[in-house]
Amino acid sequence: MKLHSLGLTSFRGFDRLDIDFDERLTVIAGVNGVGKSTILQAIAIAYSHSLPDFTVSREKALPVLDADIQQGKSTCIIEIGSSDLGAAYLITFLSKESLDKSEKLTLEHKQAQMKKDLALLEKGTPDYKNLKNEITWIDKRLEGNFEKRLNWLFTDTHETEARLKRYLKSSPTQPLVVYYSTHRLLSRLPPKLQGTLPFKQGAAFSKSLTQLEISLNEFAKWQRAIFSTRVLRKEAVQYGERILKLLQEAISSLMPQIKEFWFHEENPPRYSVVKDATIDEQARGKKARKQLFLEQLSDGERGLIALVFDLTRRLAVANPNLSNPIAEGEALVLIDEIELHLHPRWQREVLQRLRDTFKACQFVVTTHSPLVLGEVPAGCVRFLEIVDGKVSVTVPTEAYGMDANRILQELMGAPVRNREVEGKLNALFELIDQERFDEARAAIAALEQKLGEDEPELTRASSLIHFLEGSD
């Protein structure tokens, strides 16, 4: 399953927004409040209404609240362009407040005419079904409810919508959509794990678009299930062992310092990892490797491990027939603020490592980090900015390989330095331009106290003074 496009009308801060997505990675950037998180939430809402139509998901659809509709507007629309198995489809999700009198009369008149036309058609024919769907849609509009339309654009390989839906629902591989918000937390295991049964495919969709916590409990229950010989055949246990080995490799690929992880079924149950000591720790005589419980790791380490645990479990449950669901399982993965709690070096590496690990997944992420943007091809970046009071989307001509300072200045419109320091440096060079060299030297000395003697701009200023004085 691939997400191709999103259109928003009168949804929150967007009068109208159209954005397209790369089939592997899209990074959405922009200043605070421009609507980056809103885009991810709109995608989650649309898929929450459509996934039960063509997957085994039984999750409750996410509502659109009155506050999501722009003030003064009666309707908001979310349109998603997506595809699966070669068939494209358009999800149109419409949220409607109460209709005014003229709108209601117009719809009632239109519906009455449609009902007359319906009586002339043969039941069961495509025209009959389409017209009946239109009548039902108007009923929903008149009731003031939310309404969703799922329109398939068929290729030659699919004869009917019903046949395609049946095939997708019964497929041994199920496409997922998973949303990790900025509120994602790593939950602790309960004091005692309950007995568990084999996971059905539908469990892969549980809270996939709503979870605020990444549940270690669900992961531990799944791990116990795949090793329970009382419940599963020997072949299934061997499959579980292979999946956990692949998971270990995935964690080590994302975080090379993590070598092993262990589940301790104690009271309370806990997870631990074997981690390489840092160079500083080894210099202080610490062991080269140490075993730590998950709660002893940094926020960034815990967050990445939790995401890998959660996504691996969902892909394995949704695709029980795949030999390597981590590399082969398909999912649309939405991550808000990918850089959350990550060390600067990890910010540079995280997206490439995620793509190398989850090879069949499509990632749509938001970021404020110039370090993240500097590692992404420009064609994968969607930069949001406000132009003439409206949000517009631009694709930069350059991003990959740019240093953080250039990205801050050229893409994000942010000063590279602290504003106070930037102002004092500007004042220093104005003194030099005015040939007030004694005052400039005093300004350099004052700035050296704050910035250090090795600051390149101060070295440049001193050299410029020396050059200008020598030329007199």
Secondary structure, 3 states (H helix, E strand, C coil): CEEEEEEEEEECCEEEEEEECCCCEEEEECCCCCCHHHHHHHHHHHHHHHHHHHCCCCCCCCCCCHHHECCCCCEEEEEEEEEECCEEEEEEEEEECCCCHHHHHHHHHHHHHHHHHHHCCCCCCHHHHHHHHHHHHHHHHHHCCCEEEEEEECCCCCCCHHHHHHHHHHCCCCCEEEEECCCCEECCCCCCCCCCCCCCHHHHHCCCCCCCEECHHHHHHHHHHHCCCCCCCHHHHHHHHHHHHHHHHHHHHHCCCEEEEEEECCCCCEEEEEEECCHHHHHCCCCCEEEEEHHHCCHHHHHHHHHHHHHHHHHHHHCCCCCCHHHHCCEEEEECCCCCCCCHHHHHHHHHHHHHHCCCCEEEEEECCHHHHCCCCHHHEEEEEEECCEEEEECCCCCCCCCHHHHHHHHCCCCCCCHHHHHHHHHHHHHHHCCCHHHHHHHHHHHHHHHCCCCHHHHHHHHHHHHHHHCC
